[in-house]
């Protein structure tokens, strides 16, 4: 899938348009070993929203969980940004609107998955990782749960801007093992936080300023478990002028290394500035449904 992002927001009948700001490309592949794909990806060019989820659970339950996650997030955030209601409430905490939107809707997706698992025995224990980003006003808000990642290429610097919620990451942080040792670890897939496993979840959410020329990569661990970060970064940098080819190449690299898991990528290139008028986002109000 490929699209040019046009961000449209409404406030009392006023339309704020940001056109041709983002180029978005996504690809997903089952890999070389799995018989079906439990990853789900989506993006909404109108809202500047991208979502990637990596499901887990038996009897195809993983793809159900990831599908619920991307569906809830995309539909709820689109609704929040496009509909204006008379009873809208000001944010009480003064937090970024995008932070609250992503955090609360990840929680909503979590509860939807949890309730489905509780009510249908074949889905018991299903869950999903998630990484999602909302681009607006020359910023990006990133929320994630689990070990699906977001990277950023800025100039010649390629780096991870999320931190895995995994046993391996905790071992690295505590000094039990080094990053070099971690590459050979057999505990890469043990997550410490996931969406849908419990009735509530705490997503990690951060806001980053965006610069024209930035490229953001969201991926499931089927990519970074098979391909080293240095090689991922080199591919994105080399093919930054052709994001579709970059996505294909990243998946091929993972499959060439064995493709032991599903592989999904979303690439977002910032083509131009998309600052909102100062009286728009600063006064934006939103609401929560009971």
ZIBELMO-V954452 format. One record per backbone hydrogen bond with DSSP energy under -0.5 kcal/mol. CO is the residue of the C=O (numbers start at 1). NH is the residue of the N-H. If there is no record, write none. Layout:
# ZIBELMO-V954452
{{CO & NH} {CO & NH}}
This chain:
# ZIBELMO-V954452
{{1 & 26} {3 & 24} {5 & 21} {5 & 22} {6 & 8} {7 & 18} {9 & 16} {11 & 14} {14 & 11} {15 & 17} {16 & 9} {18 & 7} {21 & 271} {21 & 272} {22 & 5} {23 & 269} {24 & 3} {25 & 267} {27 & 265} {29 & 263} {30 & 34} {36 & 38} {38 & 55} {40 & 53} {42 & 51} {43 & 45} {44 & 48} {44 & 49} {45 & 6} {46 & 8} {48 & 135} {49 & 44} {50 & 133} {51 & 42} {52 & 131} {53 & 40} {53 & 55} {54 & 129} {56 & 127} {57 & 62} {58 & 61} {60 & 64} {61 & 65} {62 & 66} {63 & 67} {64 & 68} {65 & 69} {66 & 70} {67 & 71} {68 & 72} {69 & 73} {70 & 74} {71 & 75} {72 & 76} {73 & 77} {74 & 78} {75 & 79} {76 & 80} {77 & 81} {78 & 82} {79 & 83} {81 & 10} {85 & 88} {89 & 286} {96 & 100} {97 & 101} {98 & 102} {99 & 103} {100 & 104} {101 & 105} {102 & 106} {103 & 107} {104 & 108} {105 & 109} {106 & 110} {107 & 111} {108 & 112} {109 & 113} {110 & 114} {111 & 115} {112 & 116} {113 & 117} {114 & 118} {115 & 119} {116 & 120} {120 & 123} {121 & 124} {123 & 126} {127 & 56} {128 & 195} {129 & 54} {130 & 145} {131 & 52} {132 & 143} {133 & 50} {134 & 136} {134 & 141} {136 & 139} {138 & 210} {139 & 136} {140 & 142} {140 & 208} {141 & 134} {142 & 206} {143 & 132} {144 & 204} {145 & 130} {146 & 165} {149 & 219} {150 & 161} {150 & 162} {151 & 217} {152 & 154} {152 & 159} {153 & 215} {154 & 157} {156 & 158} {157 & 154} {157 & 159} {159 & 152} {164 & 166} {165 & 192} {165 & 193} {166 & 170} {167 & 171} {168 & 172} {169 & 173} {170 & 174} {171 & 176} {171 & 177} {172 & 175} {178 & 182} {179 & 183} {180 & 183} {181 & 184} {182 & 185} {187 & 168} {187 & 190} {189 & 191} {190 & 167} {195 & 128} {201 & 203} {203 & 205} {204 & 144} {206 & 142} {208 & 140} {211 & 214} {214 & 270} {215 & 153} {216 & 268} {217 & 151} {218 & 266} {219 & 149} {220 & 223} {220 & 224} {221 & 225} {223 & 226} {223 & 227} {228 & 231} {228 & 232} {229 & 233} {230 & 234} {231 & 235} {232 & 236} {233 & 237} {234 & 238} {235 & 239} {237 & 240} {239 & 242} {242 & 246} {243 & 247} {244 & 248} {245 & 249} {246 & 250} {247 & 251} {248 & 252} {249 & 253} {250 & 254} {251 & 255} {252 & 256} {253 & 257} {254 & 259} {255 & 258} {259 & 32} {259 & 33} {263 & 29} {264 & 220} {265 & 27} {266 & 218} {267 & 25} {268 & 216} {269 & 23} {269 & 271} {270 & 213} {274 & 137} {274 & 138} {277 & 280} {277 & 281} {278 & 282} {280 & 283} {280 & 284} {281 & 284} {286 & 89}}
